[in-house]
C-alpha cells in the first residue's frame, strides 16, 4: 500500500474504521509514531466501527482497554509507559494474543520482538502542513 496522506483527526478516525471493516479475529495492528501523530484517533475509529456503543479512550494510564461488545473483541494497548518486555509479559500479553480478538498496540516499536509474525505495522508521521502520513510496512519500524 502506498503511503496515505491524512489531513485531519476525523479523517484519521475514518481510516481506522476502514481497517476495522476488513479486520478479523487474531489480527494485530502495531501503530508507530511520535506523540500527537494520531495513533489514538486511528484506534478510536477502529474500535467504533466494531463496537459502536463503546466509549473509546486512550489506554495510556490503564495500558490496555478492552472492548468486548461488538462484532469482534478488541484489546487496545498503549505501551508508552512500560519500561521492559517483562512488564508487558506480566500483564498477560501472551494470553491476550491467544484469544480470538483483535489487538491494537500503540508504541509497538518499544517491544517489536513481542509482536507476532502476523502483525500489520503502521507508521504514522507528522507532515509540515499539519497532515499525517500513514504507511503500511511489512516489518517492525522504529522512529526513535
C-alpha positions as CSV (number, residue, x, y, z in Angstrom):
1,X,0.0,0.0,0.0
2,X,1.3,3.5,-0.9
3,X,1.5,6.0,1.9
4,X,-1.7,7.8,2.7
5,X,-2.0,11.5,3.5
6,X,-4.5,12.1,6.3
7,X,-5.5,15.7,6.6
8,X,-7.5,15.8,9.9
9,X,-8.1,13.9,13.1
10,X,-11.6,13.0,11.8
11,X,-10.0,11.5,8.7
12,X,-7.6,9.5,10.9
13,X,-10.6,8.1,12.7
14,X,-12.2,7.3,9.4
15,X,-9.1,5.4,8.3
16,X,-9.1,3.4,11.5
17,X,-12.7,2.5,10.7
18,X,-11.7,1.4,7.2
19,X,-9.1,-1.0,8.6
20,X,-11.7,-2.3,11.2
21,X,-14.2,-3.2,8.4
22,X,-11.6,-5.6,7.0
23,X,-10.2,-6.9,10.2
24,X,-10.7,-10.4,11.5
25,X,-10.1,-12.2,14.8
26,X,-6.5,-12.6,15.8
27,X,-5.3,-9.6,13.7
28,X,-2.7,-7.4,15.4
29,X,-2.1,-3.8,14.4
30,X,1.1,-2.1,15.5
31,X,0.9,1.7,15.5
32,X,4.2,3.6,15.5
33,X,4.6,7.4,15.5
34,X,5.7,10.3,17.6
35,X,3.4,11.8,20.3
36,X,0.4,13.5,18.6
37,X,0.6,11.8,15.3
38,X,-2.9,10.3,15.6
39,X,-2.4,6.7,16.8
40,X,-5.2,7.1,19.3
41,X,-7.5,8.7,16.8
42,X,-6.9,5.8,14.4
43,X,-7.7,3.4,17.3
44,X,-10.9,5.3,18.2
45,X,-12.2,5.0,14.7
46,X,-11.2,1.3,14.5
47,X,-13.0,0.4,17.8
48,X,-16.1,2.5,17.0
49,X,-16.5,0.6,13.7
50,X,-16.7,-2.7,15.6
51,X,-18.2,-1.6,18.9
52,X,-20.4,1.4,18.1
53,X,-21.6,1.9,21.7
54,X,-18.1,1.9,23.2
55,X,-16.7,4.9,24.9
56,X,-13.2,4.7,23.4
57,X,-10.4,6.3,25.4
58,X,-6.7,6.3,25.4
59,X,-5.2,3.4,27.4
60,X,-2.1,5.4,28.3
61,X,-2.6,5.0,32.1
62,X,-4.5,1.7,32.0
63,X,-2.1,0.2,29.5
64,X,-5.0,-1.8,27.9
65,X,-8.6,-1.1,27.3
66,X,-10.9,-4.0,26.4
67,X,-13.9,-3.6,24.1
68,X,-15.9,-6.8,24.0
69,X,-19.4,-5.8,23.0
70,X,-19.1,-5.6,19.3
71,X,-18.5,-7.6,16.1
72,X,-15.1,-8.7,17.5
73,X,-13.4,-8.2,20.9
74,X,-10.7,-5.5,20.6
75,X,-7.8,-5.1,23.0
76,X,-6.3,-1.6,22.7
77,X,-2.8,-1.3,24.2
78,X,-0.6,1.7,24.8
79,X,2.9,0.6,25.7
80,X,4.4,4.1,26.1
81,X,4.8,3.8,29.9
82,X,6.2,0.3,30.0
83,X,9.9,0.0,30.7
84,X,10.6,-3.6,29.8
85,X,9.4,-6.6,27.9
86,X,8.9,-8.3,31.2
87,X,6.3,-5.7,32.2
88,X,4.2,-6.4,29.1
89,X,4.5,-10.2,29.5
90,X,3.4,-9.9,33.2
91,X,0.3,-8.0,32.0
92,X,-0.7,-11.2,30.2
93,X,0.4,-10.2,26.7
94,X,0.6,-13.8,25.5
95,X,-2.9,-14.5,26.9
96,X,-4.4,-11.5,25.1
97,X,-2.8,-12.7,21.8
98,X,-4.2,-16.3,22.4
99,X,-7.7,-15.0,22.4
100,X,-9.9,-14.7,19.3
101,X,-9.7,-11.0,19.4
102,X,-8.1,-8.1,17.6
103,X,-5.2,-6.3,19.2
104,X,-4.2,-2.7,18.5
105,X,-0.9,-1.7,20.0
106,X,0.3,1.9,20.2
107,X,4.0,2.3,20.6
108,X,4.6,-1.3,19.4
109,X,8.1,-0.3,18.4
110,X,9.2,-0.3,22.0
111,X,8.9,-4.1,22.1
112,X,9.0,-5.3,18.5
113,X,10.2,-8.8,19.4
114,X,7.0,-9.5,21.3
115,X,4.8,-8.8,18.3
116,X,3.5,-11.9,16.5
117,X,4.5,-12.6,12.9
118,X,1.1,-11.6,11.5
119,X,1.4,-8.1,12.9
120,X,0.4,-5.3,10.5
121,X,2.8,-2.4,11.1
122,X,1.5,1.2,10.5
123,X,4.0,4.1,10.7
124,X,2.3,7.5,11.2
125,X,4.4,10.7,10.7
126,X,3.8,14.4,11.0
127,X,3.9,16.5,7.9
128,X,4.9,20.2,7.7
129,X,1.4,21.2,6.6
130,X,-0.2,19.5,9.7
131,X,-1.4,16.4,7.9
132,X,-0.2,12.9,8.7
133,X,1.2,10.2,6.5
134,X,0.3,6.6,7.2
135,X,2.5,3.9,5.7
136,X,1.9,0.1,6.0
137,X,5.2,-1.7,6.5
138,X,5.8,-5.4,6.5
139,X,8.3,-5.2,9.3
140,X,8.8,-3.5,12.6
141,X,9.6,0.1,12.3
142,X,11.3,2.4,14.8
143,X,11.2,6.2,14.6
144,X,13.2,6.8,17.8
